[in-house]
Amino acid sequence: MSHLNSQQEIKNLFGDIELKFPVDEWVVNGVHVWPYIRIKLYYHLLNVNEDNKTGTPGLSTEHVEVSTNINIFKKCAKFLKSYVSLKWFYLSLKPKEIIFVGSHFHRILNQNNLYYNKFFDPLIEKFNLHNRVYIFEFQKFYNNYFNQKAVVPLAKYLEAFKLLNKISSRFKKTKSSIQLEDYTNFKSYLDKHIPGGNAFYLTENHLDKWSKKIVGLKEFYSKILKKVRPEKIIFLSYYGFDDNYALIFVAKQLNIKTIDFQHGPQTNVHMAYVSWSKMPYHGFNIMPDEYWNWDVFSKSNIDSWAKYTDIKSKVAGHPYVAYCLKTYKTNRDQQIILFSMQTSPVDLFTDRFLELVRSTKYHWVFRLHPRNNVPMVELQAYLNEKDLQDIVTLQDSKSTPLPTVLLESVLHVTNYSGCVLEALMLSVPSIIIHNVGFEMFENYLDNNKVYYLDQKHDNFIEKFHSVLEVCLNKNKDIQRIEIPNPIDL
């Protein structure tokens, strides 16, 4: 993997794979598996540990327990509780026009101290859709939500279904249907071009088990969708979560439109969204029918490959930016620089960057990534150790709306955060200081609102101050941003 030095090289690799192999025909137990393989490999190459989302594939997490009367009683009680819970859930469902699917990391605390989905709730509030939608939460569940009655703790009912299904499946035998033409040569290709690429979880056996897991959720999702009868299901991130793949798989069989609503940067090197050069005309059956994008650049990345299929893309704007502009008061006279961080921020704190922070007269706000994996106390200790505690304030992503802190900033700085796009919408200049960011946002670089500065250059700090001075004199006219009606879009 060391010889794949850039995201562009990774992109080229996938282009070569799709040219050489019939990936659009790889179907296991009725499931198109190439999107799963491709995205797994993409994150493998980016050194991102995706296993924490779906569990380490191919390995059993079961352990042997000593059978006792107490354990048997507990298991029976859990089985009964799951059965009752699931029956009640099915009975409680009502017809709705839209099912939204999101997670806790898409939420912040609003002014009423309620967890507010940044992308969905502005639509619901603006168009009074409170009683016309469900919001399925597929991970952590809180007790204080905006529009609480519409929020469904999907993970809870999925767990109940999987427990019951695990027991009933012991009495069922299912045959495998595996269509993986030239897959052995594909694995040899991975061995040759990607050290560690032929990982155990991409074996035919794993794909057989994985696809059966997807198909195994058909009963659960079919009951829900036949009862709710939605016109649309809108996801924040269609990929990376097996339960979402399964929901798309079932929805497509029931002719329910599936939509991916942009939740972050969809740049020309993001392999979940670009350069799908070999795809069935109606798309893969675990990928959405339609994509709603923040801006024209993101849409164009979808259109470049979707134009050869019946998949659609639209510019829907950014609902949360529009919502914040109308809801929150900000002080544009503030003199702060916002630094938006990645999930593992300390790894990217170079000596040159810390020297830059000390060299400015401005106070810096270091904003945590929504999926930050370093405790805030550890980050604060690090800043204290570097004697930056008086210059830098740490900010949690849930406590303060991103658009409000952007509006109070003279400048936005990042390695490769998607906040570049929100800053652009709000006419706040951004300086990208990492080569990954340069690759990701190349289409946005204009030396007017979005700049790139290489930390390795001797005059990096001098150039930074020159760009900052130019930015301070720019007119900050904010573009008009509307909240779209998801019923009509």
Order of alpha helices (4+ residues) and beta strands (2+ residues): alpha-beta-beta-alpha-alpha-alpha-beta-beta-beta-alpha-beta-beta-alpha-beta-alpha-alpha-alpha-beta-alpha-beta-beta-alpha-beta-alpha-beta-alpha-beta-alpha-beta-alpha-beta-alpha-beta-alpha-beta-alpha
